[in-house]
Amino acid sequence: MEQYCKVWSLYEPLFEKNELLDTHLLASLTDADLKDIGVDLLGHRLQILQSLQQLRAISTIDNQDEPKYQQLKKILTDCPVLANLLNDTWCNNFIKLAKPGPFKTDANYINAVENWFILKKIEINGYKKLEQNYYSYSIETYNTSNTLKYIKQLLIMVHNMIQDKLASCEDVNLPRFVRLARKYNLTDNEILGLQYIFLCNIGQNFPPPKSLSSKLEMRNIIHTISLYTDMSGQDILEFLHPNREYMKQGLFVVEDEFSTLFNTQFLVMNDEILRALCG
């Protein structure tokens, strides 16, 4: 634990006294547990909790032999900030994704895509933070910049693993989402756009923007698509053009919400289509 937490050595006797040296026991500790055993300083509890999240993420993949697992373990070890941002669900989905062979179910494919979008969201938020501190050379700015470097590596890894799994699928066994995208001859960026709309309607760990949010970029899904897909404004207009076959068929619809501040647009898929894509 000492490699993950600078204040660990101060409290190691407390953990020994309470027989809390087993990795699985440590990973289950909460803030209340740390208070109970005598870690009184809030700052120290927060540091320990952050390091425990890193430990949980790493222990999830620790006994895996695949080189991809070890690559992820190295990234999470080298970048504690990123380890604290990725939960156990993300790491478990990564393990499933890294296993050789095709996607067994549509749900496996959706989970893999969601993992990519969670990383992309962290990256987008990181760049926003850098923009806010553009003229600052603080430790926080350095940590953010360093974290973004590792996120970029993981984004490429997850993308390549998804493509490898799709390449090993027979056409009849391709995920329904992929078959739908091919039917409409969507470009790679348009596929990302459709995935984003899909996840904003049904995602579990990548939920839709909350309609009551006061931030324009969180409310306006059409605007946000450009951040996740690298599509230009012209590309998005083409993607949403009423003459596109999927728009005519109602694959998703654009709903408007008006307020005294601005007009917000939501892209909505109906329940029948969502159930069909989920398999």
PASEBA-1860 file (N, C-alpha, C; in nm, 3 decimals):
! residues 279
1> MEQYCKVW> 0.081/-0.122/0.000/0.000/0.000/0.000/0.085/0.127/0.000 ~ 0.205/0.117/0.055/0.288/0.236/0.069/0.320/0.300/-0.066 ~ 0.326/0.217/-0.171/0.356/0.273/-0.303/0.241/0.354/-0.358 ~ 0.118/0.332/-0.304/0.001/0.404/-0.353/-0.036/0.525/-0.266 ~ 0.012/0.528/-0.142/-0.034/0.631/-0.048/0.081/0.682/0.038 ~ 0.104/0.814/0.033/0.217/0.873/0.105/0.200/0.869/0.256 ~ 0.076/0.874/0.305/0.054/0.879/0.450/0.033/0.740/0.510 ~ 0.042/0.636/0.428/0.014/0.500/0.474/0.100/0.461/0.594
9> SLYEPLFE> 0.229/0.494/0.589/0.321/0.451/0.695/0.280/0.507/0.831 ~ 0.211/0.622/0.833/0.168/0.681/0.960/0.062/0.597/1.029 ~ -0.014/0.523/0.952/-0.128/0.449/1.007/-0.113/0.298/0.996 ~ 0.001/0.251/0.948/0.019/0.107/0.931/-0.002/0.030/1.061 ~ 0.046/0.082/1.176/0.021/0.009/1.302/-0.128/-0.007/1.332 ~ -0.209/0.093/1.295/-0.354/0.083/1.318/-0.415/-0.030/1.234 ~ -0.369/-0.042/1.110/-0.421/-0.148/1.024/-0.376/-0.285/1.074 ~ -0.251/-0.293/1.123/-0.202/-0.420/1.178/-0.279/-0.459/1.303
17> KNELLDTH> -0.304/-0.360/1.389/-0.377/-0.384/1.514/-0.517/-0.438/1.487 ~ -0.580/-0.388/1.380/-0.717/-0.429/1.346/-0.720/-0.543/1.242 ~ -0.601/-0.602/1.216/-0.587/-0.713/1.122/-0.650/-0.680/0.986 ~ -0.611/-0.563/0.937/-0.663/-0.516/0.807/-0.549/-0.506/0.705 ~ -0.475/-0.612/0.688/-0.363/-0.610/0.593/-0.394/-0.688/0.465 ~ -0.504/-0.764/0.466/-0.543/-0.839/0.348/-0.594/-0.742/0.240 ~ -0.551/-0.762/0.117/-0.587/-0.671/0.007/-0.738/-0.658/-0.008 ~ -0.810/-0.769/-0.001/-0.955/-0.764/-0.023/-1.025/-0.691/0.091
25> LLASLTDA> -0.975/-0.707/0.213/-1.034/-0.634/0.326/-1.008/-0.484/0.312 ~ -0.885/-0.449/0.276/-0.850/-0.308/0.259/-0.938/-0.243/0.151 ~ -0.959/-0.317/0.043/-1.034/-0.261/-0.069/-1.179/-0.232/-0.033 ~ -1.230/-0.295/0.074/-1.370/-0.277/0.112/-1.391/-0.167/0.216 ~ -1.283/-0.106/0.264/-1.294/-0.005/0.370/-1.366/0.120/0.323 ~ -1.441/0.181/0.415/-1.512/0.306/0.387/-1.457/0.417/0.474 ~ -1.505/0.538/0.452/-1.462/0.653/0.534/-1.497/0.629/0.680 ~ -1.614/0.574/0.706/-1.655/0.546/0.844/-1.563/0.444/0.910
33> DLKDIGVD> -1.520/0.343/0.832/-1.428/0.241/0.885/-1.296/0.306/0.926 ~ -1.245/0.395/0.843/-1.117/0.462/0.873/-1.129/0.546/1.000 ~ -1.244/0.612/1.018/-1.266/0.688/1.141/-1.264/0.596/1.262 ~ -1.331/0.482/1.248/-1.343/0.388/1.361/-1.208/0.336/1.408 ~ -1.114/0.316/1.315/-0.985/0.260/1.358/-0.887/0.369/1.400 ~ -0.929/0.499/1.387/-0.846/0.605/1.440/-0.778/0.698/1.341 ~ -0.819/0.696/1.214/-0.765/0.791/1.117/-0.853/0.916/1.125 ~ -0.810/1.013/1.206/-0.896/1.128/1.240/-0.891/1.241/1.137
41> LLGHRLQI> -0.776/1.261/1.074/-0.763/1.374/0.982/-0.835/1.345/0.850 ~ -0.925/1.437/0.813/-1.003/1.418/0.690/-0.914/1.407/0.567 ~ -0.811/1.492/0.559/-0.721/1.489/0.444/-0.652/1.356/0.429 ~ -0.612/1.296/0.541/-0.546/1.165/0.536/-0.644/1.055/0.497 ~ -0.767/1.065/0.547/-0.869/0.965/0.509/-0.895/0.971/0.359 ~ -0.904/1.092/0.305/-0.928/1.107/0.162/-0.814/1.047/0.080 ~ -0.689/1.070/0.124/-0.574/1.013/0.054/-0.577/0.861/0.057 ~ -0.612/0.806/0.174/-0.617/0.660/0.186/-0.729/0.603/0.100
49> LQSLQQLR> -0.846/0.668/0.100/-0.959/0.620/0.021/-0.927/0.623/-0.128 ~ -0.856/0.728/-0.171/-0.816/0.736/-0.311/-0.720/0.623/-0.347 ~ -0.626/0.595/-0.256/-0.530/0.488/-0.283/-0.599/0.351/-0.281 ~ -0.704/0.338/-0.198/-0.778/0.212/-0.193/-0.855/0.189/-0.323 ~ -0.907/0.298/-0.382/-0.974/0.285/-0.512/-0.874/0.238/-0.617 ~ -0.752/0.292/-0.611/-0.647/0.248/-0.704/-0.616/0.100/-0.681 ~ -0.609/0.061/-0.554/-0.581/-0.078/-0.520/-0.691/-0.170/-0.573 ~ -0.818/-0.126/-0.558/-0.930/-0.207/-0.608/-0.920/-0.226/-0.759
57> AISTIDNQ> -0.890/-0.115/-0.828/-0.881/-0.122/-0.974/-0.770/-0.218/-1.017 ~ -0.656/-0.209/-0.950/-0.542/-0.292/-0.988/-0.563/-0.438/-0.946 ~ -0.621/-0.460/-0.827/-0.641/-0.597/-0.781/-0.742/-0.671/-0.868 ~ -0.833/-0.597/-0.932/-0.930/-0.659/-1.022/-0.861/-0.731/-1.137 ~ -0.750/-0.675/-1.183/-0.680/-0.732/-1.299/-0.548/-0.797/-1.262 ~ -0.519/-0.804/-1.133/-0.385/-0.845/-1.090/-0.350/-0.988/-1.127 ~ -0.448/-1.077/-1.127/-0.419/-1.218/-1.151/-0.441/-1.261/-1.296 ~ -0.458/-1.162/-1.383/-0.479/-1.193/-1.524/-0.345/-1.198/-1.597
65> DEPKYQQL> -0.333/-1.292/-1.691/-0.205/-1.312/-1.759/-0.194/-1.240/-1.893 ~ -0.308/-1.203/-1.953/-0.305/-1.138/-2.084/-0.216/-1.013/-2.081 ~ -0.132/-0.991/-2.182/-0.049/-0.870/-2.187/-0.130/-0.741/-2.175 ~ -0.253/-0.742/-2.230/-0.337/-0.622/-2.223/-0.372/-0.588/-2.079 ~ -0.393/-0.693/-1.995/-0.424/-0.668/-1.855/-0.305/-0.602/-1.786 ~ -0.188/-0.656/-1.815/-0.067/-0.601/-1.753/-0.040/-0.458/-1.801 ~ -0.076/-0.431/-1.925/-0.061/-0.295/-1.978/-0.153/-0.199/-1.902 ~ -0.278/-0.243/-1.879/-0.371/-0.160/-1.802/-0.322/-0.144/-1.658
73> KKILTDCP> -0.272/-0.253/-1.600/-0.221/-0.246/-1.463/-0.108/-0.144/-1.452 ~ -0.019/-0.141/-1.550/0.092/-0.046/-1.549/0.039/0.098/-1.558 ~ -0.060/0.120/-1.643/-0.117/0.254/-1.657/-0.180/0.299/-1.526 ~ -0.257/0.210/-1.461/-0.324/0.247/-1.336/-0.224/0.264/-1.222 ~ -0.113/0.190/-1.227/-0.009/0.205/-1.125/0.066/0.336/-1.145 ~ 0.096/0.368/-1.270/0.171/0.491/-1.300/0.087/0.616/-1.285 ~ -0.046/0.601/-1.296/-0.135/0.718/-1.294/-0.246/0.698/-1.191 ~ -0.218/0.726/-1.063/-0.317/0.706/-0.958/-0.444/0.787/-0.979
81> VLANLLND> -0.431/0.906/-1.037/-0.549/0.990/-1.061/-0.650/0.917/-1.149 ~ -0.601/0.853/-1.254/-0.688/0.779/-1.345/-0.748/0.658/-1.276 ~ -0.669/0.591/-1.193/-0.720/0.474/-1.120/-0.836/0.514/-1.030 ~ -0.832/0.635/-0.975/-0.940/0.681/-0.889/-1.064/0.721/-0.967 ~ -1.047/0.749/-1.096/-1.160/0.789/-1.179/-1.234/0.669/-1.239 ~ -1.166/0.555/-1.248/-1.226/0.435/-1.309/-1.271/0.339/-1.200 ~ -1.399/0.302/-1.203/-1.451/0.214/-1.098/-1.432/0.066/-1.132 ~ -1.477/-0.019/-1.039/-1.459/-0.164/-1.056/-1.535/-0.215/-1.179
89> TWCNNFIK> -1.653/-0.157/-1.205/-1.732/-0.200/-1.321/-1.654/-0.179/-1.450 ~ -1.588/-0.063/-1.459/-1.509/-0.033/-1.579/-1.398/-0.137/-1.596 ~ -1.327/-0.168/-1.488/-1.216/-0.265/-1.496/-1.266/-0.405/-1.531 ~ -1.382/-0.444/-1.475/-1.437/-0.576/-1.507/-1.478/-0.584/-1.654 ~ -1.535/-0.475/-1.706/-1.571/-0.473/-1.849/-1.446/-0.479/-1.936 ~ -1.338/-0.415/-1.891/-1.212/-0.418/-1.965/-1.160/-0.561/-1.973 ~ -1.170/-0.635/-1.862/-1.123/-0.774/-1.859/-1.199/-0.858/-1.961 ~ -1.332/-0.840/-1.966/-1.414/-0.914/-2.064/-1.373/-0.876/-2.206
97> LAKPGPFK> -1.346/-0.748/-2.226/-1.311/-0.700/-2.359/-1.176/-0.754/-2.404 ~ -1.084/-0.768/-2.311/-0.948/-0.810/-2.346/-0.938/-0.959/-2.379 ~ -1.038/-1.037/-2.340/-1.034/-1.180/-2.370/-1.048/-1.203/-2.520 ~ -0.966/-1.292/-2.577/-0.973/-1.318/-2.722/-1.110/-1.372/-2.762 ~ -1.144/-1.349/-2.887/-1.269/-1.402/-2.940/-1.372/-1.294/-2.965 ~ -1.481/-1.330/-3.032/-1.585/-1.233/-3.069/-1.671/-1.192/-2.949 ~ -1.753/-1.090/-2.969/-1.852/-1.054/-2.867/-1.955/-1.167/-2.860 ~ -1.983/-1.212/-2.739/-2.079/-1.322/-2.723/-2.223/-1.273/-2.724
105> TDANYINA> -2.244/-1.150/-2.676/-2.379/-1.095/-2.672/-2.375/-0.948/-2.713 ~ -2.492/-0.895/-2.745/-2.504/-0.752/-2.775/-2.468/-0.669/-2.652 ~ -2.503/-0.721/-2.534/-2.473/-0.649/-2.409/-2.322/-0.633/-2.390 ~ -2.244/-0.735/-2.427/-2.097/-0.725/-2.417/-2.045/-0.612/-2.504 ~ -2.099/-0.603/-2.624/-2.058/-0.496/-2.716/-2.095/-0.359/-2.659 ~ -2.216/-0.346/-2.609/-2.262/-0.218/-2.553/-2.176/-0.177/-2.434 ~ -2.142/-0.274/-2.347/-2.056/-0.243/-2.232/-1.919/-0.195/-2.277 ~ -1.865/-0.256/-2.383/-1.734/-0.215/-2.435/-1.740/-0.073/-2.490
113> VENWFILK> -1.845/-0.044/-2.565/-1.862/0.092/-2.621/-1.877/0.193/-2.507 ~ -1.953/0.155/-2.405/-1.973/0.245/-2.291/-1.841/0.272/-2.219 ~ -1.756/0.170/-2.209/-1.624/0.190/-2.149/-1.544/0.296/-2.224 ~ -1.552/0.292/-2.358/-1.480/0.390/-2.440/-1.535/0.530/-2.414 ~ -1.666/0.544/-2.407/-1.727/0.675/-2.387/-1.700/0.730/-2.247 ~ -1.691/0.643/-2.148/-1.654/0.690/-2.013/-1.515/0.751/-2.014 ~ -1.421/0.683/-2.081/-1.286/0.738/-2.096/-1.288/0.871/-2.171 ~ -1.366/0.876/-2.278/-1.373/0.998/-2.359/-1.429/1.114/-2.276
121> KIEINGYK> -1.526/1.084/-2.192/-1.583/1.189/-2.106/-1.478/1.242/-2.009 ~ -1.398/1.152/-1.951/-1.291/1.195/-1.861/-1.191/1.281/-1.937 ~ -1.159/1.242/-2.061/-1.065/1.320/-2.142/-1.120/1.459/-2.171 ~ -1.247/1.468/-2.211/-1.308/1.597/-2.243/-1.308/1.688/-2.120 ~ -1.345/1.632/-2.004/-1.345/1.711/-1.882/-1.204/1.756/-1.845 ~ -1.105/1.670/-1.873/-0.966/1.706/-1.845/-0.920/1.823/-1.929 ~ -0.954/1.823/-2.059/-0.915/1.933/-2.146/-0.984/2.064/-2.106 ~ -1.108/2.052/-2.059/-1.178/2.172/-2.011/-1.106/2.230/-1.889
129> KLEQNYYS> -1.060/2.140/-1.801/-0.987/2.186/-1.683/-0.857/2.254/-1.723 ~ -0.788/2.198/-1.824/-0.664/2.260/-1.871/-0.690/2.398/-1.930 ~ -0.800/2.412/-2.003/-0.835/2.542/-2.061/-0.860/2.645/-1.952 ~ -0.924/2.603/-1.844/-0.951/2.695/-1.734/-0.823/2.741/-1.664 ~ -0.722/2.653/-1.664/-0.594/2.686/-1.597/-0.481/2.706/-1.699 ~ -0.518/2.762/-1.815/-0.422/2.771/-1.926/-0.294/2.844/-1.886 ~ -0.306/2.948/-1.806/-0.188/3.028/-1.770/-0.130/2.988/-1.635 ~ -0.180/2.877/-1.581/-0.131/2.831/-1.451/-0.037/2.713/-1.470
137> YSIETYNT> 0.072/2.711/-1.394/0.167/2.600/-1.400/0.167/2.525/-1.266 ~ 0.046/2.498/-1.218/0.031/2.434/-1.087/0.050/2.284/-1.098 ~ 0.060/2.220/-0.980/0.068/2.073/-0.973/-0.058/2.012/-1.033 ~ -0.175/2.074/-1.008/-0.301/2.022/-1.060/-0.299/2.020/-1.213 ~ -0.245/2.129/-1.273/-0.236/2.135/-1.418/-0.146/2.024/-1.470 ~ -0.034/2.002/-1.403/0.059/1.896/-1.443/-0.009/1.759/-1.434 ~ -0.080/1.734/-1.320/-0.146/1.605/-1.301/-0.251/1.580/-1.408 ~ -0.327/1.686/-1.442/-0.430/1.672/-1.545/-0.368/1.638/-1.679
145> SNTLKYIK> -0.262/1.711/-1.714/-0.194/1.687/-1.841/-0.136/1.547/-1.847 ~ -0.078/1.502/-1.737/-0.019/1.368/-1.731/-0.128/1.261/-1.742 ~ -0.241/1.283/-1.675/-0.352/1.188/-1.680/-0.407/1.176/-1.821 ~ -0.417/1.289/-1.892/-0.469/1.288/-2.029/-0.382/1.202/-2.121 ~ -0.253/1.199/-2.094/-0.162/1.117/-2.175/-0.198/0.970/-2.161 ~ -0.227/0.926/-2.038/-0.263/0.786/-2.016/-0.403/0.754/-2.067 ~ -0.495/0.851/-2.056/-0.630/0.830/-2.108/-0.625/0.807/-2.258 ~ -0.541/0.884/-2.326/-0.526/0.869/-2.471/-0.480/0.726/-2.504
153> QLLIMVHN> -0.387/0.673/-2.426/-0.340/0.535/-2.448/-0.454/0.435/-2.431 ~ -0.534/0.455/-2.325/-0.644/0.363/-2.299/-0.753/0.373/-2.405 ~ -0.781/0.494/-2.452/-0.881/0.512/-2.558/-0.842/0.431/-2.683 ~ -0.715/0.438/-2.718/-0.666/0.363/-2.834/-0.676/0.214/-2.808 ~ -0.636/0.170/-2.686/-0.643/0.028/-2.650/-0.786/-0.025/-2.662 ~ -0.881/0.046/-2.600/-1.020/0.000/-2.600/-1.076/-0.002/-2.741 ~ -1.047/0.102/-2.820/-1.093/0.107/-2.959/-1.039/-0.013/-3.038 ~ -0.911/-0.040/-3.024/-0.850/-0.151/-3.099/-0.906/-0.286/-3.056
161> MIQDKLAS> -0.932/-0.302/-2.926/-0.987/-0.429/-2.878/-1.129/-0.451/-2.930 ~ -1.208/-0.343/-2.936/-1.343/-0.354/-2.992/-1.336/-0.396/-3.138 ~ -1.245/-0.333/-3.213/-1.231/-0.368/-3.355/-1.183/-0.511/-3.373 ~ -1.092/-0.557/-3.286/-1.044/-0.696/-3.295/-1.158/-0.794/-3.273 ~ -1.243/-0.766/-3.175/-1.355/-0.856/-3.146/-1.455/-0.856/-3.261 ~ -1.481/-0.739/-3.318/-1.574/-0.732/-3.431/-1.518/-0.807/-3.552 ~ -1.386/-0.797/-3.571/-1.322/-0.865/-3.685/-1.332/-1.017/-3.672 ~ -1.342/-1.067/-3.549/-1.349/-1.213/-3.528/-1.493/-1.263/-3.525
169> CEDVNLPR> -1.589/-1.171/-3.544/-1.731/-1.210/-3.548/-1.771/-1.248/-3.691 ~ -1.848/-1.355/-3.706/-1.909/-1.382/-3.835/-2.020/-1.279/-3.858 ~ -2.049/-1.250/-3.985/-2.146/-1.145/-4.017/-2.280/-1.167/-3.947 ~ -2.325/-1.292/-3.942/-2.456/-1.318/-3.881/-2.454/-1.300/-3.730 ~ -2.334/-1.300/-3.671/-2.323/-1.287/-3.526/-2.277/-1.148/-3.482 ~ -2.266/-1.056/-3.577/-2.227/-0.920/-3.540/-2.332/-0.858/-3.449 ~ -2.292/-0.773/-3.355/-2.392/-0.705/-3.271/-2.495/-0.632/-3.358 ~ -2.617/-0.628/-3.312/-2.724/-0.564/-3.389/-2.691/-0.419/-3.423
177> FVRLARKY> -2.626/-0.351/-3.329/-2.592/-0.211/-3.351/-2.500/-0.197/-3.473 ~ -2.402/-0.285/-3.483/-2.306/-0.280/-3.595/-2.377/-0.309/-3.726 ~ -2.465/-0.409/-3.725/-2.539/-0.442/-3.848/-2.626/-0.325/-3.892 ~ -2.686/-0.255/-3.794/-2.769/-0.140/-3.826/-2.684/-0.028/-3.888 ~ -2.567/-0.003/-3.830/-2.478/0.101/-3.882/-2.434/0.070/-4.025 ~ -2.407/-0.058/-4.052/-2.366/-0.097/-4.188/-2.483/-0.083/-4.286 ~ -2.603/-0.115/-4.239/-2.722/-0.103/-4.324/-2.738/0.039/-4.375 ~ -2.710/0.137/-4.288/-2.727/0.277/-4.325/-2.597/0.342/-4.377
185> NLTDNEIL> -2.493/0.261/-4.397/-2.365/0.309/-4.450/-2.311/0.430/-4.372 ~ -2.312/0.418/-4.239/-2.262/0.527/-4.156/-2.110/0.531/-4.158 ~ -2.054/0.651/-4.154/-1.909/0.667/-4.142/-1.868/0.633/-3.998 ~ -1.738/0.621/-3.975/-1.690/0.589/-3.839/-1.736/0.694/-3.738 ~ -1.728/0.822/-3.776/-1.770/0.928/-3.685/-1.921/0.927/-3.664 ~ -1.996/0.894/-3.768/-2.141/0.886/-3.754/-2.181/0.769/-3.663 ~ -2.103/0.659/-3.670/-2.128/0.547/-3.579/-2.108/0.593/-3.434 ~ -2.002/0.671/-3.410/-1.981/0.727/-3.276/-2.098/0.814/-3.235
193> GLQYIFLC> -2.148/0.894/-3.329/-2.262/0.980/-3.299/-2.385/0.898/-3.261 ~ -2.411/0.791/-3.335/-2.526/0.706/-3.305/-2.506/0.633/-3.172 ~ -2.382/0.590/-3.144/-2.353/0.526/-3.016/-2.377/0.624/-2.901 ~ -2.338/0.748/-2.921/-2.357/0.850/-2.817/-2.507/0.869/-2.789 ~ -2.585/0.882/-2.896/-2.730/0.900/-2.880/-2.791/0.779/-2.808 ~ -2.748/0.660/-2.849/-2.797/0.537/-2.787/-2.767/0.535/-2.637 ~ -2.642/0.564/-2.600/-2.602/0.560/-2.459/-2.670/0.669/-2.378 ~ -2.696/0.784/-2.441/-2.765/0.892/-2.370/-2.911/0.855/-2.343
201> NIGQNFPP> -2.962/0.755/-2.412/-3.098/0.710/-2.387/-3.105/0.592/-2.292 ~ -2.997/0.510/-2.290/-3.008/0.384/-2.214/-2.881/0.347/-2.137 ~ -2.774/0.425/-2.148/-2.648/0.390/-2.084/-2.661/0.374/-1.933 ~ -2.581/0.285/-1.875/-2.585/0.260/-1.731/-2.482/0.345/-1.657 ~ -2.357/0.341/-1.704/-2.251/0.419/-1.640/-2.215/0.544/-1.718 ~ -2.277/0.561/-1.834/-2.261/0.682/-1.913/-2.403/0.735/-1.937 ~ -2.463/0.795/-1.832/-2.605/0.831/-1.838/-2.631/0.955/-1.924 ~ -2.758/0.978/-1.960/-2.792/1.097/-2.039/-2.772/1.224/-1.958
209> PKSLSSKL> -2.742/1.337/-2.025/-2.733/1.465/-1.953/-2.865/1.494/-1.883 ~ -2.857/1.548/-1.764/-2.979/1.578/-1.688/-3.045/1.704/-1.746 ~ -3.174/1.695/-1.769/-3.244/1.805/-1.837/-3.247/1.932/-1.754 ~ -3.229/1.920/-1.622/-3.235/2.039/-1.538/-3.099/2.105/-1.519 ~ -2.996/2.047/-1.580/-2.862/2.106/-1.569/-2.863/2.246/-1.628 ~ -2.792/2.337/-1.561/-2.789/2.476/-1.609/-2.681/2.498/-1.714 ~ -2.597/2.396/-1.738/-2.488/2.414/-1.833/-2.533/2.382/-1.974 ~ -2.511/2.474/-2.064/-2.556/2.457/-2.202/-2.497/2.333/-2.266
217> EMRNIIHT> -2.367/2.308/-2.243/-2.304/2.195/-2.311/-2.357/2.062/-2.259 ~ -2.412/2.061/-2.137/-2.469/1.938/-2.085/-2.612/1.918/-2.132 ~ -2.681/2.028/-2.163/-2.821/2.020/-2.203/-2.835/1.994/-2.353 ~ -2.746/2.050/-2.432/-2.761/2.043/-2.576/-2.684/1.924/-2.632 ~ -2.750/1.813/-2.650/-2.684/1.690/-2.693/-2.622/1.706/-2.832 ~ -2.692/1.778/-2.920/-2.640/1.796/-3.055/-2.504/1.865/-3.052 ~ -2.491/1.967/-2.966/-2.363/2.036/-2.952/-2.256/1.940/-2.899 ~ -2.294/1.860/-2.802/-2.197/1.773/-2.736/-2.147/1.661/-2.827
225> ISLYTDMS> -2.228/1.621/-2.925/-2.186/1.515/-3.018/-2.051/1.549/-3.081 ~ -2.031/1.676/-3.112/-1.906/1.716/-3.177/-1.785/1.687/-3.089 ~ -1.802/1.696/-2.957/-1.691/1.671/-2.865/-1.653/1.523/-2.861 ~ -1.752/1.436/-2.876/-1.728/1.292/-2.864/-1.694/1.226/-2.997 ~ -1.723/1.292/-3.109/-1.708/1.226/-3.239/-1.610/1.297/-3.332 ~ -1.567/1.418/-3.296/-1.480/1.500/-3.383/-1.550/1.537/-3.513 ~ -1.683/1.531/-3.515/-1.756/1.576/-3.634/-1.763/1.729/-3.634 ~ -1.750/1.787/-3.752/-1.766/1.932/-3.767/-1.915/1.966/-3.763
233> GQDILEFL> -1.944/2.094/-3.756/-2.083/2.137/-3.759/-2.153/2.091/-3.885 ~ -2.083/2.099/-3.998/-2.140/2.055/-4.125/-2.166/1.904/-4.123 ~ -2.072/1.828/-4.065/-2.090/1.683/-4.056/-2.214/1.648/-3.974 ~ -2.234/1.720/-3.862/-2.349/1.692/-3.776/-2.480/1.724/-3.847 ~ -2.482/1.836/-3.921/-2.601/1.871/-3.997/-2.633/1.763/-4.101 ~ -2.528/1.709/-4.162/-2.547/1.601/-4.259/-2.596/1.474/-4.190 ~ -2.539/1.444/-4.074/-2.577/1.326/-3.996/-2.724/1.333/-3.955 ~ -2.774/1.453/-3.927/-2.912/1.471/-3.880/-3.007/1.517/-3.991
241> HPNREYMK> -2.962/1.511/-4.114/-3.045/1.561/-4.225/-3.173/1.478/-4.238 ~ -3.288/1.546/-4.253/-3.417/1.474/-4.262/-3.424/1.373/-4.376 ~ -3.340/1.390/-4.479/-3.345/1.300/-4.595/-3.265/1.171/-4.575 ~ -3.186/1.163/-4.467/-3.115/1.038/-4.440/-3.217/0.928/-4.409 ~ -3.192/0.808/-4.458/-3.290/0.701/-4.450/-3.332/0.672/-4.306 ~ -3.234/0.671/-4.212/-3.267/0.640/-4.073/-3.351/0.751/-4.009 ~ -3.334/0.876/-4.055/-3.417/0.984/-4.004/-3.561/0.969/-4.054 ~ -3.574/0.930/-4.181/-3.709/0.908/-4.237/-3.781/0.796/-4.163
249> QGLFVVED> -3.703/0.694/-4.123/-3.763/0.578/-4.058/-3.780/0.596/-3.906 ~ -3.736/0.710/-3.854/-3.756/0.740/-3.712/-3.666/0.665/-3.618 ~ -3.541/0.637/-3.663/-3.446/0.568/-3.574/-3.429/0.647/-3.445 ~ -3.421/0.776/-3.456/-3.427/0.866/-3.340/-3.492/0.995/-3.386 ~ -3.546/1.070/-3.292/-3.613/1.196/-3.325/-3.552/1.309/-3.244 ~ -3.559/1.429/-3.300/-3.508/1.548/-3.232/-3.624/1.613/-3.157 ~ -3.611/1.624/-3.026/-3.713/1.691/-2.946/-3.657/1.821/-2.894 ~ -3.739/1.925/-2.897/-3.698/2.058/-2.851/-3.762/2.091/-2.717
257> EFSTLFNT> -3.684/2.158/-2.633/-3.735/2.208/-2.506/-3.700/2.356/-2.498 ~ -3.800/2.441/-2.480/-3.775/2.585/-2.479/-3.776/2.638/-2.336 ~ -3.688/2.731/-2.310/-3.685/2.798/-2.181/-3.660/2.946/-2.206 ~ -3.657/3.023/-2.098/-3.632/3.167/-2.113/-3.486/3.195/-2.148 ~ -3.399/3.094/-2.133/-3.256/3.116/-2.156/-3.212/3.072/-2.295 ~ -3.252/2.952/-2.336/-3.209/2.901/-2.465/-3.295/2.782/-2.506 ~ -3.277/2.742/-2.628/-3.348/2.624/-2.679/-3.258/2.503/-2.664 ~ -3.312/2.398/-2.608/-3.236/2.275/-2.587/-3.293/2.165/-2.676
265> QFLVMNDE> -3.205/2.087/-2.737/-3.250/1.979/-2.824/-3.204/1.844/-2.768 ~ -3.293/1.748/-2.770/-3.263/1.614/-2.724/-3.286/1.515/-2.838 ~ -3.200/1.414/-2.848/-3.215/1.312/-2.951/-3.266/1.185/-2.882 ~ -3.385/1.143/-2.918/-3.455/1.039/-2.843/-3.481/0.917/-2.930 ~ -3.447/0.798/-2.876/-3.482/0.670/-2.938/-3.599/0.610/-2.862 ~ -3.695/0.553/-2.934/-3.809/0.495/-2.862/-3.770/0.360/-2.802 ~ -3.853/0.314/-2.709/-3.823/0.192/-2.632/-3.810/0.069/-2.721 ~ -3.891/0.062/-2.826/-3.887/-0.055/-2.914/-3.752/-0.068/-2.983
273> ILRALCG> -3.698/0.044/-3.032/-3.568/0.042/-3.098/-3.457/0.010/-2.997 ~ -3.466/0.069/-2.880/-3.365/0.042/-2.778/-3.363/-0.106/-2.740 ~ -3.480/-0.166/-2.723/-3.485/-0.308/-2.688/-3.426/-0.394/-2.801 ~ -3.457/-0.355/-2.925/-3.405/-0.432/-3.039/-3.253/-0.427/-3.046 ~ -3.195/-0.310/-3.021/-3.049/-0.294/-3.027/-2.980/-0.364/-2.911 ~ -3.050/-0.375/-2.799/-2.992/-0.442/-2.682/-2.997/-0.593/-2.694 ~ -3.069/-0.642/-2.792/-3.076/-0.788/-2.812/-3.176/-0.854/-2.719
END
